[in-house]
Amino acid sequence: MTLSITRPLHVVLALLLLGWATTAAASTLFDTSWIHWVEQNRLYHEDGWYKVMHYRPISGGFRSDVEDADFFFAPAGQFDPVAELFSTVRAFMSDTPNLGDEAAQCRYPRRFEWVTDHFPDTIEFPVVECPALTAFIEQAAPSGMTLIYPNAYLNNPASMFGHTFVRVDGQAEGEARNALLALTVSYGADVQPNENGFVYAFKGLTGLYPGSVRSHPYYRQVQNYNELESRDIWEYPLNVSPAQAETFIKAGWDLKDININYAYLLKNCSYRLLGLIEAAFPQYDLVEDFDVYAVPVDTLRALARVGLVQTPGFRPAIASRIHFLASELPRAQVQLAQRLVDNAVASTDTGALNELPAGQQRLVVDLAYEYSRFKAKKHSSQMAEVSYGLLRLRAQQAAGLTEPPPEAWPREPMQGHGVRRAGIGLGYQGDDRLYARFRFRPAYHDNYDRQAGFLDNAQINALQSEFRLSVDENDQVDLALDQLDLVDFRSLTPYHAMTPSLAWSARLGWLRANPNAKSLPFSAEMGLGRAVQTGNGSLGFLLVTIGVATDPQLLAGLHGGWLTDVASEDRFGIEARLVHEFLSEEPTATLAATYNRVLSPNQAVRLQLATESQGGQLNTRGTLDFNWYF
């Protein structure tokens, strides 16, 4: 940041002396030499000061991302880095030992650390002990940091792009502490219990939620993400020293009990966490590339860009563990594991278990135990005794592999394509007319994009738009908006007897039925059904759909298809739709084939051919797009 702020020294001095007039009489160490030193060295122009205070450049000045007035000492501190620095130092100079945790140095330890690091030794500050901060740091015993990335979760709008937070790794008696006992630092929305889902989505999208930095033991986070929500977790160790990890704790402490507005697309966990890491390590520029919006994988890539990220570890979700163990067993033994749970470890089932080879017995018991824990999410009281019975069986078996080995892990998130997509292409309509089209999607991923690094079989499109450029029969150039989706979700998780799930879709936005249609109606559609695995890398699905549109239309129908991987990363699919429009009593049938050819991790060519039958007429169309991900 290079934007400068100038202020005459006599004005600053006058304001500060006036503010100190009421306390100077009680102070025996009234020393203003530091004011001259700050002004002479222009400390308020230091990039580190901007980052510690979360200042971002705006037209004509600066503004802090923190809106809470309690974070600042100067009345206009959110917009005035100069006044805030002088007021902050004044507060630190005014501290007395009897204030304890209420002292400014204790409330804002990272800010105090930065100030003292930049002041000469000849300028001394009062010595104050901070019992609460000291106890927290001693409890954390920081030895390093790990960035935690739970995968996307479509059932929660706030987590549909994934999530990020930091685990502060600890040590005890010189040895690494169990990671589950480590403390975490995260940022999230402060949501009321049982908040209405539509209110939750609206407030989250518009930035009306208060947010805060909070700390929890890592085992609670694992229980929530890994077990309750069944989300895989990636753990990225960071290249930081124990001292740097302690500085990060202090940066988080600065924001303790401070309200910071939350929004899904920009002021979210990803953006706020990058700002917090910047406050701890001002030598890195992490936030400046995200003026418009950020998603959690951006956190990973920003930290990797400056060399902070190491090779990740993987903590599979409970459903992932079940699917791995089931893949290692024949169908009959998977069914035996299911019966062990459903029949409460009945003697007939344990007898069948004892007839198996020892290695398979262990796999069956492990699978049954994981299945019992999955069912316990909804039937905890009924599953407790079953789980204990399975643990007793497990104790009789030799140790075995209960989680996927590294070679069976999915591709980690940073190996995925860029979440933003821009496309340019050609379209063909049945009347022999060609047109150009331009597409843009700010986020995130669809079922035909390169799948590596993303949640399997999930489609999350937000604010996707499509423009058409054509020349009519009168040689007039026409630029038209054909599509603007607010959201376009599709979850095609294949059904599994032990982890049953529904396939579903939801779309909300403006969509032109075809290039010849005159209107661009606003429409909403939902679908519910089932997907099934048809082979390695392929699935089929069938959804029952309902929809409404403003032109007006009331729709119901079926949407089915088959998608498969081709070669290593290409994707091919055939989809069919049969829709009945109740107001006009006209059915419409559509059949489309799509092939996505991957050219590089962030480049692809997509071909789609479709035919549509409506009112006795058959229309064909095709598109060929070049897509760039960034």
Buried (B, 14 or more C-beta within 10 A) or exposed (E): BEBEEEBEEEEBBEBBEEBBEEEEEEEEEEEBEBBEBBBEEEBBBBBBBBBBBBBBBEEEEBBBBBBBEEBBBBEEBBBBBBBBBBBBBBBBBBBEEEBBBEBBBBBBBBBBBBBBEEBEEEBEBBEBEBEBBEEBBEEBBBBBBBBBBBBBBBEBBBBBBBBBBBBBBBBEEEEEBEBEEBBBBBBBBEBEEEBEEEEBBEBBBEBEBBBBBBBEBBBEBBEEBBBEBBBBBBBBBBEBEBEBBBBBBBBBBBBBEBBBBBBBBBBBBBBBBBBBBBBBBBEBBBBEEBEEBBBBBBBBBBBBEBEBBBEBBBBBBBBBBBBBBBEBBEEEBBBBBBBBBBEBBEEEBBEBBEEBEEEBBBBBBBBBBBBBBBBBEEEEEEBEEBBEBBEEBBEEBEEBEBBBEEEBBBEBBBEBBBBBBBBEBEBBBBEEBEBBBBBBBBBBBBBBBBBBBBBBBBBBBBBBBBBBEBEEEEEEEEEBEBBBBBBBBBBBBBBBEBBEBEBBBBBBBBBBBEBEEEEBBBBBBBBEBBBBBBEEBBBBBBBEBBBBBEBEBEBEBBBBBBBBBBEEBBBBBBBBBBBBBEEEEEEBBBBBBBBBBBEEBBBBBBBBBBBBBBEEEEBEBBBBBBBBBE
